[in-house]
Amino acid sequence: MASTFDFTTTTSTQTAVDFLAEKTGLPKARIKDAMNKGACWWTLKGKQLRLRRASKDLPAGIRIQLYYDDQVLSRTPAAGQLMLDQGRYSVWYKPHGMLAQGSQWGDHCSLLRWVEVEHKRECFLVHRLDADAAGLMMIAHDSKAAALLSQLFQSRDLKKYYLANVTGALNATELRIDQPLDGKDSISIINTLKINDGKTSSLVEVLIETGRKHQIRRHLSGIGHAIVGDRLYGSASKLPLQLLAYKLEFRCPVSNKPIHLELPKDLHL
């Protein structure tokens, strides 16, 4: 069951769980679970924020929304793996299917929320990684570190390398794809690492100089070599999307030391 509930409080102060139980007819236990998993939102001082506290008092005039989906809320989050801990920020391995930040329907299956809950650390989003993709993802643990890391991404002073299994025989050496996406400059550099014996697929390394939505997937599909398992820009497969953010190179904005981080071989494609 998936339902969207949108109400504005008009009566005297009620707790969030009492108000939603009265309006939706859902059991309070289910509402509390949905709130804890990030499916409830309220508008406060013009900002839409997640509301997790079931016992929160709601004065009149507050807009509250509940995005209730049994299937989403019943999912069990995958576990991330810590790859680098710099104190003020950390780098994690995000498995296939795990969200980066979550959606309006909940965030309990996102890496950001998982680290907050499982490791009791304040988390700030720095960049995103497609839910269908796997690989390295950076998380800041204070607002100043988040600003420094965001600037690192925006200034293109961080090198992001991906591995991709693509369809067909792609023989590329420093192949530069600069096809704009959504009206914005988009640059990917492709190098072939291996073409399989039957020439039905190729393993390539991709260095991206920009970070547009689905950039690698769209660029590779655009040259006729969609990523294996790409149901959006290629063909569905029994395999998950064969795209892995496997290496980062940057100068730490906190310590000013160079960092070269690569996933261990057992996590490669």
Disulfide bonds with the S-S distance in Angstrom:
none
